[in-house]
């Protein structure tokens, strides 16, 4: 069996693409912005602030969490989320390194 198309890319490129999926949806960007402005945040607060249903918010949170941009603690049946600042800074460094090593040319 041959390699999948995803296997031909470096780990850095694959990681950038995965994290870019988070920023490719306006609801996820709004969720990240809201969470980053709070000291702590419970999922129902996000539902009220963003205006989407709880299951939809949960799906978006799963995508954001999959790439490691969130930290969470369980409090009863609720999860308190906060931005994983260290992971976010790692992503910023990854992007900066990628674009600083890319030789851009203009027409």
N, C-alpha and C positions, 0 to 999 in steps of 0.2 A: 504494500500500500504506500502511495506517495505522501510526501509532506503536505500538510494543509497550507493554505496561503498565509496563515498567521505565523507559521513556523519560519518563514523566510525573513522575518523582521527581528531586529535586535530587541533585547529586553527593554531598553530605554524607550524605543519607539512604541512598543506594545503598551508599556506603562503610561506613556503620554496619551495614547489613544483611549485607554480605559478611563483615565481621569478626565479627558476631554468630553467623554460621554456625559459626565456629571454636569459640566458647564454648557452642554449643548441643549439643555432643556430649561426654559425660563422658570418653571416651578422649582426646580432643584436649586437654581441660582437664588431665587427668592427665599427658599428654605435655609440655605447656607447663610445668606445675609441676615436673616432673622435670628438664627441660632448664634451667629457670631456677635450679635448685639446684646445678647442676654447672658447673665451669669450662669443660669441653668435654664433648661427648657423641657417641658413635658409635652408629649405628643399632642395632647388636646389643645394646648396653647398654639401649636403650629397650625392645627386645623382652623382655629378661629382667625389667626393672623393671615394665613395664605388664602383661605376661602375654598379649599378643596376638601373632598370627603376624607374621612379618617383612613379608609383602605387605600386611597390614592396617595395620601401623604406617606403612609407606611411603605408603599412600593417605592416611592422616591427615596425615602430614608434608607431602604435596603440597597439601592444603587449607590447612594452616597457613602454608606457604611462599607460596602464591598471594597472600595478603593482606599479605605482607612482614614477618611477625612473627619470621621466622628468618633467621639468617645461617649460612652453611655453607662449609666448606673440604673439598676432596677430599684424602684421604690414601690413596693406592693406590686400592683399589676401595671404600673406605668414605668416608662423608661425616660430618664432625664438625659438629654443630649447636650453635648457641647462640641465645639470645633476642636479637632486635634491639631493644634497650632504647629506642633513639630512636624507632623506629616504634611501639612499645608506648606510649610517652609521647604520641606524636602522636594515637593512638587515644583515650587517656584525655582529652586536651584536646578532641578532637572530641566525645566523649560529654558532657563537662562543659559545653561550649559549647551543645550541643544541648539539654540538660536545663535549663541556666540561662536559656535564651531561651524555653523552653516555659512557658506560663502554666498552672500546674496548679490545678485547682479540685476541691474535694471536694463530695460530696453533702451 
